[in-house]
Each structure stands twice: as structure tokens, then as C-alpha cells.
Amino acid sequence: MVSDPHAELRETVLQSVLNGPADSDPAIRNAAAEGTGLPDDLQPLIDKVHAHAYTVTDEDVARVQATYGDDRTFEIIVSAALGASRMRLLAGLEALDNA
């Protein structure tokens, strides 16, 4: 198995973001990190963050901000971005293991 010297620190940061004190519900942040199980108004934005973050527009964010406000929207988007990056990293490490 490919060694990841930063795994413990990365997991600590991820758990702090997903489950630490915040304005948004930890269940929503965890769902955003996984990319599934979100309320219908959040799922399209989080799908974009997970699949093609560069396509997220100001309008996408504004739609969510209208319901969730600035702080919760930020926390949810950061959770999604961290979750998506973790999935990509783990897939890359697995590919290296299988090479």
C-alpha cells in the first residue's frame, strides 16, 4: 500500500470541518462531503462541486445563499470540496497500489 504521510492530519482536518462547531448542521456537511443525501435545494450545487467545480456560478451560490445564508453556504461548499478532494486522493492512491 502506498504510504500517505499526511493521512492522520488530513483526517483530523476533515473531521473538524465536518463535525466541529459551525453554523450548519453536521449531517448536511457530511452529506455534502459524500455528495449524496442532501436536500433538493442543495444537491445541484454540491453535484457541481464534486464533478466540475469550475462550472459553479455566482447564480448557483446565490440560490443556496437565499435559504442558507453566507456562513452556512460557505461551510457546506467547503465540506463538499474537501470530500471531493478526499475521494480523488483515495482513488489516486488506490490506482498507485494497483499499478
Protein Blocks (a to p, Z undefined) as FASTA:
>chain_A
ZZdfklmmmmmmmmmmmmmccfbdfklmmmmmnopaiafklmmmmmmmmmmmmlpcfklm
mmmmmmnommlmmmmmmmmmmmmmmmmmmmmmmmmmmZZ
